[in-house]
Amino acid sequence: MRRSEMPIVRWFAIIIIDMFRSLPLVTTLFTAAVVLLLFLPSWLEGDKFWWVIFGFALFFACYQAIPKGQFEAVKAHEPQTFEAEP
């Protein structure tokens, strides 16, 4: 999503990814397990365990988003395949 052609989607992804990368994991887990449940309707609350899993998934998914320059650098340093001459 970070490299999307649609500007609104790209900027939304950049803001979310940079926000979660700047927060410590403990803050993200506390927000998912306690603070977020204060603002949700009662039928959507569920078990705190699943909200903590959601916090983990969101936190580590933000670290999987690779900026365009880093992706191109990795592609440039891939080992080149060649055939050995007899």
C-alpha positions in Angstrom: 0.0 0.0 0.0 2.9 2.3 0.6 3.8 2.3 -3.0 0.3 2.6 -4.3 -0.5 4.7 -7.4 -3.5 6.3 -5.6 -2.3 9.3 -3.6 -4.9 9.0 -0.8 -4.1 5.4 -0.2 -0.4 6.0 -0.3 -0.5 8.9 2.2 -2.9 7.0 4.5 -0.5 4.0 4.5 2.5 6.2 5.1 0.9 8.0 8.1 -0.2 4.7 9.7 3.1 3.0 9.1 5.2 5.8 10.4 2.9 6.3 13.4 3.2 2.6 14.5 6.9 2.5 13.8 7.5 5.4 16.1 5.6 3.8 19.0 7.0 1.2 21.4 5.4 -2.2 21.3 4.2 -1.9 24.9 2.3 1.2 24.0 0.7 -0.4 21.0 -0.4 -3.5 23.0 -1.8 -1.3 25.9 -3.7 0.7 23.4 -5.1 -2.4 21.7 -6.0 -4.2 24.9 -7.3 -1.3 27.1 -7.7 2.1 25.5 -9.3 0.9 22.2 -11.9 -1.1 24.1 -13.1 2.1 25.8 -14.3 3.5 22.5 -15.8 0.4 20.9 -19.4 -0.6 21.3 -20.1 -3.5 23.7 -21.0 -6.0 20.9 -17.5 -5.5 19.3 -15.3 -5.7 22.4 -14.6 -9.4 22.5 -11.7 -11.0 24.4 -8.6 -8.9 25.2 -6.4 -11.7 23.9 -7.5 -11.1 20.3 -7.0 -7.4 20.6 -3.4 -8.0 21.8 -2.9 -10.3 18.8 -4.3 -7.6 16.6 -1.8 -5.1 18.1 1.1 -7.5 17.5 0.0 -8.1 13.9 -0.4 -4.4 13.2 2.9 -3.5 14.9 5.0 -6.1 13.0 3.1 -5.5 9.7 4.3 -1.9 9.8 7.9 -3.1 9.9 7.3 -5.3 6.8 6.5 -2.3 4.7 9.7 -1.5 2.8 10.2 2.0 1.3 10.7 2.1 -2.5 14.4 3.0 -2.2 15.2 0.1 0.0 13.4 -2.3 -2.3 15.3 -1.1 -5.3 18.6 -1.4 -3.3 17.8 -5.0 -2.5 17.0 -5.8 -6.1 20.3 -4.2 -7.2 22.3 -6.4 -4.8 20.7 -9.7 -5.7 23.3 -12.2 -6.8 23.5 -12.5 -10.5 23.0 -15.9 -11.9 25.4 -17.0 -14.6 26.3 -20.1 -16.4 29.8 -21.5 -16.0 31.7 -21.8 -19.3 33.1 -25.2 -20.0 
